[in-house]
């Protein structure tokens, strides 16, 4: 029987290193659940695995779209299903890892996301409404249409709100009710640490990204014609450095804003992955030996006694 291990939690907590360790230990392959790492040329700002890490373990769903291409949740779900099935058929252990809650739960809860093509005129009308009345008005439309799904969307993310309304326009049931139990057992590992220490690690990572060439990476992307208005370029780090390059703020101010937005992201991620969610087995990163032993038990036991998700999230 195929089995899936998932590693979730906030940014900079150590998910990728744990995934590498488990993949090497159990002959596994890593499946990314990061909404930014799908884009090519965006390496430093998305904390993409290094060439050395990519050579150690096979990774899936990284570098599969250009920054100016539309990439939807439905596309991700189609590709991730193919990847997990392929890994299992080759008798490897698929390890889903990432902090993008929308992508993670779409997989683990078996969301049935329809493939709805972009409706540019519909988007333009909603963008105009958001500009005139504020994105909160649009978000309230989402709340009325599908209150459960609305809880999983950042009300300030106008693009995500518009896309959700665009999809709801074309389906006959709320997204929150379109779920299907997964056909294989799943073990969800959550990584967490003290919030103050996590913020320190986030800030250290941001400083390291700048030292490694984040400014040069954004400059190159802009020179290639990728505008800051693109969804891919609106992510934390790229937007602020782009504003610095356009002379709209100092580099020091841009870096501080990246840190502030990253702290906000951490809080949002803990809304996606709640410490009281009994489907997630929470650990600190230093518990690597304990995690390894538990994954080994889950991987080899037919009736392990461990909590296994059913694909349903209330």
C-alpha angles and dihedrals in degrees: 000000000000116000131194128208117198127194115199139168142101127320120281094017096117104265096138095051092049090049091052091050094049093044092053092044097048103029090253137156126221123237113196120227094184117122093207102044090067088076123089122232092022101104113131099040093049094047089236117185113272121249088255092054092046089053092052098053132016112251127199133206097022121124095006102131138039116243092251095051123100109245116184136192089247090056091049093050092050092050096043091052090052092048096049092047092049093049092050093048088056089053093247127132114251112218115194111203133174148095100239099111095195092056095042097051093041085064101037095044095042096237114197098221113182119225100243115178118227114276100206096185092050090049092049092053092050092045089054090049091050091050092051102036104019132255090271089072090055091045091055088055087055091049091053093047098044115357095180094052089044090062088063095056127079104240090217094056099093094181093053092047092050092048091051091051089046091055094044089054090064103042133076098220135038115271090238090065097045099091136130128195114251115250093227138049117267130200116199119205118194121199120204141157137180109304095233091052091046091054089050090053091047092052091047090051092051091051090049091051090055091048091050093054111274091150091053091047093054091043090054093049091051090048088053088059100259104144123214089238091070114106090236091054094047093074124115110285099017096064094048096045089046089055089050091051090051090053095249095123141001121267089246091055091046092053092048090050091050089054093048092049090046090054089051089050090054091055090048091049091054086057088056094043106036120197089224094053102118092204089069121073104211124212139162114246092248089066090080095131092050092047091049092052093049093048089050090054092047092047096051106033124086091200104023099164089228120130110266124190121242096202093255123113121183 
